[in-house]
Amino acid sequence: MKSNELLLDSFGRIREIVATTLEGADDESLVRRPAGTGNSIAWLIWHLSRIEDSQVASAAGLKQVWASQKFSGRFDLPLPERDTGYGHSTDQVDSVQAPPELLIEYYEAVHRQTVEFVKTLGDEDLDRIVDRRWDPPVTLGVRLVGTIADCLQHVGQAAYAKGLHPSHG
């Protein structure tokens, strides 16, 4: 197996869990916050989509799907366009509301851009430095694995939150 095939499989697993988590979800279940203060399913799916979008686009030298395909306007959130959800307050988490169809459409568009980029990668590409602000500097391989890890955590949290509601158990 080539490295890019392993990465494609990993991103594909995120996609599968996003789809399963959003399947049958209604607007009420999407904004319900576990224990009243946890992150909602809508926020978690939006956030992981924004993280994958921003991290992969930056590493690939591409425009973010959020802006280039006008998802920022379609979501119409009271947040800056470049916001990814990092450090959000409880009010900001509450502000992220969207129907499941829009959440899946945005994630699918991000996933397509990710797949098209990762398909082009050879093993030697993964050693390319993409962020010198860290010590040691971050390589493309480390950035992609970190993005996968973050997205898997958040989609797992969203799936768990869905399972907390009796009608989605």
C-alpha positions in Angstrom: 0.0 0.0 0.0 1.3 3.4 -0.9 1.3 6.2 1.7 -1.4 8.2 -0.2 -3.6 5.2 -0.3 -3.4 4.9 3.5 -4.3 8.6 3.8 -7.2 8.2 1.4 -8.5 5.3 3.4 -8.3 7.3 6.6 -10.1 10.4 5.2 -12.7 8.0 3.7 -13.4 6.6 7.2 -14.1 10.2 8.4 -16.5 10.6 5.5 -18.4 7.4 6.3 -18.9 8.3 9.9 -20.0 11.9 9.0 -22.6 10.4 6.7 -23.8 7.8 9.2 -24.0 10.4 12.0 -26.0 12.8 9.9 -28.4 10.1 8.6 -31.8 10.6 10.2 -30.7 13.6 12.2 -33.2 16.4 12.5 -32.6 20.1 13.2 -33.4 19.6 16.9 -30.9 16.7 17.4 -28.2 18.6 15.6 -28.2 21.5 18.0 -28.7 19.6 21.2 -25.7 19.9 23.5 -24.8 16.9 25.6 -25.1 17.8 29.3 -26.2 21.3 28.1 -22.6 22.4 27.6 -21.1 19.9 25.3 -20.6 20.6 21.6 -23.6 19.9 19.4 -23.5 17.6 16.4 -24.0 20.5 14.0 -21.0 22.3 15.6 -18.8 19.2 15.6 -19.5 18.3 11.9 -19.1 22.0 10.8 -15.9 22.3 12.9 -14.3 19.1 11.6 -15.2 20.1 8.0 -13.6 23.5 8.6 -10.5 22.0 10.0 -10.1 19.5 7.1 -10.8 22.3 4.7 -8.4 24.9 6.2 -5.6 22.5 6.9 -5.6 20.6 3.6 -6.1 23.8 1.5 -3.3 25.5 3.3 -0.9 22.6 2.8 -2.0 22.1 -0.8 -1.8 25.8 -1.8 -5.5 25.7 -2.6 -8.4 28.0 -1.8 -10.7 26.8 1.0 -13.9 25.2 -0.2 -15.7 27.3 2.5 -15.1 30.5 0.6 -14.4 29.3 -3.0 -17.7 27.4 -3.2 -19.6 30.0 -1.2 -20.5 27.8 1.7 -19.8 30.6 4.1 -22.7 32.6 2.6 -25.0 29.5 2.6 -24.4 28.8 6.2 -24.7 32.5 7.1 -23.1 32.1 10.5 -22.5 35.2 12.7 -18.7 34.4 12.6 -15.8 35.7 10.6 -15.4 33.9 7.3 -12.0 32.3 8.2 -13.3 31.0 11.6 -12.9 27.2 12.1 -14.4 27.0 15.6 -11.1 26.8 17.5 -11.6 28.4 21.0 -15.3 29.0 20.5 -17.4 30.3 23.4 -20.7 28.6 24.4 -22.6 31.3 22.5 -20.5 30.7 19.3 -21.1 27.0 19.6 -24.9 27.7 19.8 -24.7 30.0 16.8 -23.6 27.1 14.5 -26.9 25.8 13.2 -27.5 24.2 9.8 -29.7 21.5 8.3 -28.1 18.0 7.9 -28.2 18.4 4.1 -26.0 21.5 4.2 -23.6 20.0 6.6 -23.2 16.9 4.5 -22.9 18.9 1.3 -20.1 21.0 2.7 -18.3 18.0 4.1 -18.6 16.2 0.8 -17.2 19.2 -1.1 -14.2 19.3 1.4 -13.7 15.6 1.1 -13.6 15.8 -2.7 -10.9 18.5 -2.6 -8.9 16.5 0.0 -9.1 13.3 -2.2 -8.0 15.1 -5.3 -5.0 16.5 -3.6 -4.0 13.3 -1.7 -4.2 11.3 -4.9 -1.4 13.4 -6.4 1.0 12.7 -3.5 4.1 10.5 -3.6 5.9 9.4 -0.5 8.6 12.0 -1.0 5.9 14.8 -0.9 5.1 13.9 2.7 8.5 15.2 3.9 7.8 18.7 2.5 7.7 21.4 5.3 4.3 23.1 5.4 4.6 25.1 8.6 7.8 26.6 10.0 6.1 28.1 13.1 6.7 24.9 15.1 9.9 23.3 16.3 10.4 21.0 14.6 8.7 22.4 11.5 5.6 20.5 10.4 5.8 18.3 7.4 2.9 17.6 5.0 2.7 14.0 6.3 2.4 15.2 10.0 -0.1 17.9 9.0 -2.3 15.3 7.2 -2.1 12.7 10.0 -2.9 15.5 12.6 -5.9 16.6 10.6 -7.1 13.0 10.4 -6.7 12.5 14.1 -8.6 15.7 14.9 -11.4 15.0 12.5 -11.8 11.4 13.8 -12.0 12.7 17.4 -14.7 15.2 16.4 -16.8 12.8 14.3 -16.6 10.2 17.1 -17.9 12.9 19.5 -20.7 13.7 17.1 -21.7 10.0 16.7 -21.6 9.7 20.5 -23.8 12.7 20.9 -26.3 11.3 18.4 -26.4 8.1 20.4 -27.3 9.9 23.6 -30.8 10.7 22.3 -33.2 7.8 22.6 -34.6 8.3 19.1 -31.1 7.9 17.5 -29.7 5.2 19.7 
